[in-house]
């Protein structure tokens, strides 16, 4: 499945300390997976947190946003159809960088009786 996307750059976004932003750890993975399920930003699995430092924002005790901190220019990806998210990011100072296409793929299941991939329908 192909999804038209946008990448927004935050090179001109001025960062500021925020007491509500916390470093997320392995104990936060269930909440992180729930956020991913609710917002559908793209792939995030239980071990994705091992790829770097993640920061989170909670509202009313619920994780509402997270970002992987790479220590460089921040950037975001969103579906091009998610106009509300794009407008929010632009209000925060992010600017359109490019419009990539994303492809969702999955590993085919194996037929247990034959050990061969089951065709995807």
C-alpha positions in Angstrom: 0.0 0.0 0.0 1.4 3.4 -0.9 0.7 6.5 1.2 1.5 10.1 0.0 3.4 11.7 2.8 5.0 15.0 3.9 8.3 15.6 5.7 8.4 18.8 7.7 11.7 20.3 8.9 12.1 22.2 12.2 15.4 23.8 11.4 14.0 27.2 12.4 12.1 26.0 15.4 13.4 27.5 18.7 13.5 24.8 21.4 12.6 25.6 25.0 12.7 23.6 28.2 9.3 22.1 29.1 8.7 20.4 32.4 5.9 18.3 30.7 8.4 16.7 28.3 10.0 13.5 29.7 12.5 11.0 28.5 10.6 7.8 27.7 12.0 4.4 28.6 11.2 0.7 28.2 8.5 1.0 30.9 6.7 3.5 28.6 6.6 1.1 25.6 2.9 0.0 26.2 1.8 3.7 26.3 4.0 4.4 23.2 2.4 1.5 21.3 -1.1 2.8 22.3 -0.2 6.2 21.0 1.0 4.7 17.7 -2.2 2.6 17.5 -4.3 5.8 18.0 -2.4 8.1 15.7 -1.1 5.6 13.0 2.2 7.6 12.3 4.0 4.6 10.9 6.0 1.6 12.0 6.8 1.4 15.7 7.3 -1.9 17.4 8.1 -2.9 21.0 11.9 -2.8 20.4 11.9 0.4 18.4 12.8 2.3 21.5 16.2 0.7 21.4 17.0 2.8 18.3 17.5 6.0 20.3 16.3 8.5 22.8 12.6 9.2 22.8 10.9 12.2 24.5 7.2 12.2 25.4 4.5 14.7 26.3 1.7 13.8 28.6 -1.6 15.6 29.0 -3.8 14.5 31.9 -1.4 11.6 32.5 -1.9 10.3 29.0 0.9 10.2 26.4 -0.2 12.4 23.6 3.0 13.0 21.6 6.5 11.5 21.3 9.6 12.1 19.2 12.9 10.4 18.7 15.6 12.8 19.8 18.6 12.4 17.4 20.4 15.6 18.5 20.1 17.2 15.1 17.5 19.2 13.1 14.1 18.0 14.2 11.8 16.7 11.4 8.4 15.1 11.3 6.5 12.8 8.9 2.8 12.8 8.4 0.3 11.5 5.9 -0.4 14.2 3.3 -4.1 13.7 4.0 -3.7 14.6 7.7 -4.2 18.3 7.2 -4.9 18.9 10.9 -1.5 17.5 11.9 0.3 19.4 9.2 -1.4 22.7 10.2 -0.4 22.1 13.8 3.2 21.4 12.9 3.3 24.5 10.7 2.0 26.6 13.6 4.8 25.3 15.7 7.3 26.5 13.1 7.9 23.4 11.0 8.1 23.9 7.2 7.5 21.5 4.4 10.8 19.9 3.3 9.6 17.2 0.8 6.7 15.0 -0.1 7.8 11.4 0.0 5.7 8.3 -0.8 5.6 5.7 2.0 5.0 2.1 1.3 3.6 -0.3 4.0 4.9 -3.8 3.7 4.6 -7.0 5.7 6.3 -10.3 5.7 4.1 -13.0 4.3 2.9 -15.7 6.6 4.1 -19.2 6.0 1.8 -22.1 5.2 2.6 -24.5 8.0 1.9 -27.6 6.0 4.3 -26.6 3.1 6.6 -24.1 4.7 6.0 -21.7 1.8 4.7 -18.1 1.8 0.9 -17.7 1.8 -0.1 -15.4 -1.1 -1.3 -12.0 0.1 -4.8 -11.2 -1.1 
